[in-house]
Amino acid sequence: MVEAFVRLLCPECGKDWETNPTDLPAHRDNYSCQGCGATRRTAEFMRTERDLQTLKQFE
């Protein structure tokens, strides 16, 4: 089995990281950057459209 990951980018502080999509809330739910604490919809942290689509597959 291949492990999935999504790439995130904080729109506030620019921090970027990768995580397992099952560790994230749904794309419409709020999520907070662990670097600066900015809170936005999870979808706004996705680096690319492909990352967003991967997240949606695991909801």
C-alpha positions in Angstrom: 0.0 0.0 0.0 1.3 3.4 -0.9 1.2 6.1 1.8 -0.4 9.3 0.7 0.7 12.8 1.7 -0.3 16.4 1.0 1.8 19.4 0.9 0.7 22.5 2.8 1.7 26.1 2.7 0.6 28.7 5.2 -0.8 31.8 3.5 0.2 34.0 6.5 3.8 33.0 7.4 4.9 31.0 4.4 5.7 27.8 6.4 5.5 24.7 4.2 5.3 21.1 5.3 3.9 17.7 4.4 1.4 15.5 6.3 -0.8 12.6 5.9 -4.3 13.6 4.7 -6.0 11.5 7.4 -4.3 13.7 10.0 -6.2 16.8 8.7 -9.7 18.1 9.2 -12.1 18.2 6.2 -11.2 20.7 3.5 -14.1 23.1 4.6 -13.2 22.9 8.3 -10.9 25.2 10.1 -7.2 24.4 10.5 -4.4 26.3 12.3 -0.8 26.7 11.2 1.5 25.2 13.8 4.1 27.9 13.0 2.1 31.2 13.4 -1.3 30.1 14.6 -3.2 31.5 11.6 -6.6 29.8 11.2 -8.3 29.3 7.9 -10.2 26.6 6.0 -8.0 23.5 5.5 -8.3 23.9 1.7 -6.5 27.3 1.9 -3.4 25.6 3.2 -3.1 23.1 0.3 -0.1 23.9 -1.9 -1.7 22.7 -5.2 -5.0 21.6 -6.6 -3.7 18.0 -6.6 -3.0 18.2 -2.9 -6.6 19.4 -2.4 -8.0 16.6 -4.4 -5.9 14.1 -2.4 -7.3 15.5 0.8 -10.9 15.3 -0.5 -10.4 11.6 -1.4 -9.6 10.8 2.3 -12.6 12.7 3.8 
